[in-house]
């Protein structure tokens, strides 16, 4: 975990994420890349092409750099190698390109979540990054002065497609010396007899060298509620999930449990794209 990317819109939630990234960086001597995306209106982008709005663009860039300079002077970043980037692009595309260009290992983002019609039609930028990012995304929902990852819940159906992202989660748990709580949520719509669920989990675990872990089967009315309620029952520090990265109508009709947790869970959520 050598490079951690923290996108910021200079909000309180973004600073909460930066504080957590700083704590992780200090433990691993990691570099932090702080990124601010300038999403200029389309008409301004057209004007930039023609050279008309270059002064305005320079003004926006200068102000953003000044604000980033102020952020990197925060006491909690002392001793950490911090790189500042201001980029003109759409948020999700820009974060993805910066991640690739800088070989980012982890993205840490703040989120206040969305609900109701806003969630249905728009969703949050954090949710969109979770959906598309090839890099693990850790979502922080509140100020955490003493970030802890002693107990991580991994909720899954334990199918073959989750094995590759699960390896990344194992690296994360080893870094924090975490106990891993593996849980399968059973609902009326996805019911499995206990002996069937236990066999699926046991066969999944057998392919990995795990030591500090436990397995669970938890019943609830739906998967998202089950994950949240189970995480509360074990007082989890982080909820880990895989995401399929659905887009378009597939995402609209099927939704994503991971993205729902990003919007609704109070605890930090880390996602790994399948």
C-alpha positions in Angstrom: 0.0 0.0 0.0 2.5 2.5 -1.2 0.3 5.1 -2.8 -3.1 6.3 -1.4 -5.3 8.5 -3.5 -7.7 10.9 -1.7 -10.0 12.9 -4.0 -11.2 16.1 -2.3 -13.9 18.7 -3.0 -12.7 20.6 0.1 -15.7 19.4 2.1 -15.8 18.2 5.7 -16.4 14.6 4.5 -13.4 14.8 2.2 -11.2 15.9 5.1 -12.5 13.0 7.2 -11.2 10.7 4.5 -7.9 12.5 4.3 -7.4 12.0 8.1 -8.0 8.3 7.8 -5.6 8.1 4.8 -3.0 9.9 6.9 -3.3 7.3 9.7 -2.9 4.5 7.2 0.1 6.2 5.5 1.9 6.8 8.8 1.6 3.0 9.6 3.0 2.0 6.2 5.2 5.0 5.2 2.9 5.5 2.2 2.6 8.4 -0.1 -0.7 10.3 -0.3 -1.9 11.8 -3.6 -4.6 14.5 -2.9 -6.7 15.1 -6.0 -9.2 17.9 -6.8 -11.3 17.6 -9.9 -12.4 20.7 -11.7 -15.6 19.8 -13.5 -16.1 22.9 -15.7 -19.4 23.5 -17.5 -19.5 22.1 -21.0 -19.8 25.5 -22.5 -16.6 26.5 -20.8 -14.8 23.4 -22.1 -15.9 24.5 -25.6 -14.6 27.9 -24.9 -11.3 26.6 -23.6 -10.8 24.8 -26.9 -11.2 28.2 -28.7 -8.9 29.9 -26.2 -11.6 32.3 -24.9 -11.9 31.2 -21.3 -8.2 30.4 -20.5 -8.0 33.3 -17.9 -11.1 31.9 -16.1 -9.6 28.4 -16.1 -6.3 29.6 -14.8 -8.1 31.4 -12.0 -10.0 28.2 -11.0 -6.7 26.2 -11.1 -4.9 28.8 -9.1 -7.6 28.8 -6.4 -7.7 25.0 -6.2 -4.0 24.8 -5.8 -4.1 27.4 -3.0 -6.7 25.3 -1.2 -4.7 22.1 -1.7 -1.6 23.9 -0.4 -3.6 24.8 2.8 -4.8 21.3 3.2 -1.3 19.7 3.0 -0.3 22.0 5.9 -2.6 20.1 8.2 -0.7 18.9 11.3 -2.0 15.3 10.8 -0.1 15.1 7.5 3.3 16.0 9.1 6.0 13.7 8.0 4.0 12.2 5.1 5.0 12.6 1.5 2.0 14.4 -0.1 1.5 15.1 -3.8 -1.1 17.6 -5.0 -3.0 17.2 -8.3 -5.6 19.5 -9.9 -7.2 18.0 -12.9 -9.9 19.2 -15.3 -12.1 16.2 -16.1 -15.3 14.5 -15.1 -14.9 13.2 -11.5 -15.1 9.4 -12.1 -13.0 9.4 -15.3 -10.4 11.7 -13.8 -10.1 9.7 -10.6 -9.7 6.5 -12.7 -7.0 8.0 -14.9 -5.0 9.5 -12.0 -5.2 6.1 -10.3 -3.6 4.4 -13.3 -1.0 7.1 -14.0 0.2 7.1 -10.3 -0.1 3.3 -9.7 -2.5 3.9 -6.8 -3.1 1.0 -4.3 -6.0 2.4 -2.4 -8.6 5.2 -2.9 -10.0 6.7 0.3 -13.1 8.9 -0.2 -15.5 10.7 2.1 -19.2 10.4 1.6 -22.4 11.8 3.2 -24.5 9.3 1.2 -27.6 9.9 -0.8 -31.2 8.8 -0.3 -34.6 9.0 -1.9 -35.0 10.4 -5.4 -31.5 11.8 -5.5 -30.1 8.3 -4.9 -32.4 6.8 -7.5 -31.6 9.3 -10.3 -28.2 10.6 -9.6 -26.3 8.8 -6.9 -23.2 10.2 -5.3 -19.8 10.6 -6.9 -18.4 8.2 -4.3 -20.9 5.6 -5.4 -19.9 6.1 -9.0 -16.2 5.7 -8.2 -17.0 2.5 -6.3 -18.9 1.1 -9.3 -16.0 1.8 -11.8 -12.8 1.7 -9.8 -10.3 -1.1 -10.5 -8.6 0.0 -7.3 -10.0 -0.9 -3.8 -12.1 2.0 -2.5 -12.4 2.8 1.3 -15.4 5.0 2.0 -15.4 7.0 5.2 -18.7 8.4 6.5 -17.6 10.4 9.6 -14.6 11.8 11.4 -12.4 9.0 12.8 -9.6 10.2 15.1 -8.3 6.7 15.8 -8.9 4.6 12.7 -9.0 0.9 13.5 -9.4 -2.2 11.4 -9.3 -4.9 14.1 -12.6 -6.5 12.9 -13.5 -6.6 9.2 -16.7 -8.1 7.9 -16.6 -9.7 4.5 -20.2 -10.3 3.2 -20.4 -12.5 0.1 -22.0 -15.3 -1.8 -18.6 -16.9 -1.9 -18.8 -17.7 -5.6 -15.7 -18.3 -7.8 -15.8 -14.8 -9.2 -15.1 -13.3 -5.7 -11.9 -15.2 -5.2 -9.7 -12.7 -7.0 -10.9 -9.6 -5.2 -10.9 -11.6 -1.9 -7.1 -11.9 -2.3 -6.8 -8.1 -2.2 -9.0 -8.1 1.0 -6.6 -10.6 2.6 -3.7 -8.3 1.9 -5.6 -5.5 3.6 -6.4 -7.6 6.6 -2.8 -8.7 6.9 -1.6 -5.1 6.8 -3.9 -4.2 9.8 -3.6 -7.6 11.5 -7.4 -7.8 11.4 -9.8 -10.5 12.3 -12.0 -11.4 9.3 -15.6 -12.2 9.8 -16.9 -14.1 6.7 -20.7 -13.9 6.5 -23.3 -15.2 4.0 -26.6 -13.4 4.3 -29.7 -15.5 3.8 -33.0 -13.8 2.9 -36.4 -15.1 1.9 -35.4 -14.5 -1.8 -32.0 -16.1 -1.5 -32.5 -18.8 1.1 -30.0 -21.6 1.6 -30.2 -24.4 4.2 -27.5 -24.1 6.8 -25.6 -27.1 5.8 -25.5 -25.9 2.1 -24.3 -22.4 3.1 -21.7 -23.8 5.5 -20.4 -26.1 2.7 -20.1 -23.2 0.3 -18.1 -21.1 2.8 -15.9 -23.9 3.9 -14.9 -24.8 0.3 -14.2 -21.2 -0.4 -12.0 -20.7 2.7 -10.1 -23.9 2.0 -8.4 -22.3 -1.0 -6.8 -19.6 1.1 -4.3 -19.6 4.0 -6.4 -17.8 6.6 -5.7 -17.9 10.4 -7.6 -15.1 12.2 -11.1 -15.5 10.9 -14.6 -16.8 11.7 -17.5 -17.9 9.5 -21.2 -16.9 9.9 -24.6 -17.4 8.4 -27.0 -14.5 9.1 -30.7 -14.3 8.3 -32.5 -11.1 7.5 -35.2 -9.6 5.3 -32.7 -8.4 2.7 -29.0 -8.6 2.1 -28.2 -4.9 2.8 -30.0 -4.9 6.1 -28.4 -8.2 7.0 -24.9 -6.9 6.4 -25.5 -3.8 8.5 -27.2 -5.7 11.3 -24.5 -8.4 11.4 -21.8 -5.8 11.4 -23.4 -4.2 14.3 -23.6 -7.5 16.1 -19.8 -8.1 15.9 -19.0 -4.4 16.3 -17.1 -4.4 13.0 -14.7 -1.6 12.1 -15.0 -2.0 8.4 -17.5 -3.7 6.0 -15.8 -5.4 3.0 -17.7 -6.1 -0.2 -17.2 -7.0 -3.9 -18.9 -4.9 -6.6 -19.7 -5.9 -10.1 -19.4 -2.4 -11.6 -22.8 -2.5 -13.3 -23.7 0.4 -15.5 -26.6 1.7 -17.4 -29.9 -0.1 -17.3 -28.3 -3.2 -15.6 -27.4 -1.0 -12.7 -30.8 0.8 -12.7 -32.8 -2.4 -12.5 -30.4 -4.6 -10.4 -28.8 -2.0 -8.3 -25.7 -2.9 -6.3 -25.5 -3.9 -2.6 -22.1 -2.4 -2.3 -23.2 1.0 -3.6 -26.3 0.8 -1.3 -24.0 0.2 1.7 -21.8 3.2 0.6 -24.9 5.4 0.8 -26.5 3.9 3.9 -23.9 2.3 6.2 -22.4 4.4 9.0 -19.3 2.2 9.2 -16.4 2.5 6.7 -16.9 0.3 3.6 -14.2 -1.1 1.5 -15.0 -2.4 -2.0 -13.2 -4.5 -4.4 -14.3 -4.8 -8.1 -14.9 -8.2 -9.5 
